[in-house]
Amino acid sequence: MDPVADKSRNTFKVFHPRFDRDILLVGKSTTMGGGPFLNLVPPYGYIPDGSTPPQDSAQVQSYYLKLVRDAGYGAHIDSAQDVKFYSEKSDPGFNSGVPGIPMTLDDSVLARYKLVIFHKEGVFPTQNTNLTAMLKAYMDVGGSVWGMGREDLTDLLSNVAGVDRPQEVFYDRSSAINGVGYFYFGAEKMFFNAHARLVAAESTSREEFVGADLGRYGLTDGFPPLDIDTNVVLRYTVAAARKDTSRYRQMPGVNYFVRQTRSEELYLYRSPVGVADTSHLNGKVVALRTNRTFFKTAYFGFPLYGIQEPQAVVVMQKMLNWFLGPP
């Protein structure tokens, strides 16, 4: 017998976290083309009258880059190397890879940065196991992560494929990967509103987010109350099947979280129907953060793209100061 055939064999990667750069800005995607929007559909859903032009992925990414610069951290980011797009369709862990769409992120890239900011403007849950595993490995060696987006922390759930009605869903504590939302972001459950599946329904997708009020730590740390930018949120349009679009001019697909004690609430959901809201969205936690000593994490259940820009700049400044210190 060949003695080599008797031996166990394991394959692993070794990388050294350098943290020689400050901020990596990542635009996440559910599209074949690498942008942040739904496949071949105008940016944030369906355009009932066809009059609103699509937003280019790079334009949205430029908005976040501008927020970083306007917050005073322009010297901490270089648009030539610190701004990336991530498409789940290029992720071998999700779709076996798509020819011609290279993976732009890997462990060695993440390991160069002190902070990774990722955002997703689409509403479909992406659930890219490969990216989640990379983020977990990155945090394990001391990297910090700030995520934001609509139905995006669904990536860190076990599986929401069978959930077709709005409901709170537990993070899987038995899984090292799918439990990242629990173990690393301090969220016990998230409210999955199934917006993408219910967009043609008349009342169940809960498009009620008009802004965010201050949670305990948002108040003590001087964060501003937030209001949606109606000119931008008009792009988060509803399906042509809607009978009354006037009711749905709020930001759809916003998530809230049931947090653990280890996390701190920054923002609370503001609904125009307030406490009378039968889905009880008003006052729920929509942004949280946690300091894990060796790394920090934060998650916003809504994107800053869609929030009034002067307010978004202040949020960016305060969050970057919390993550990195003064500019």
Order of alpha helices (4+ residues) and beta strands (2+ residues): beta-alpha-beta-alpha-alpha-beta-alpha-beta-beta-alpha-beta-alpha-beta-alpha-beta-alpha-beta-beta-beta-beta-alpha
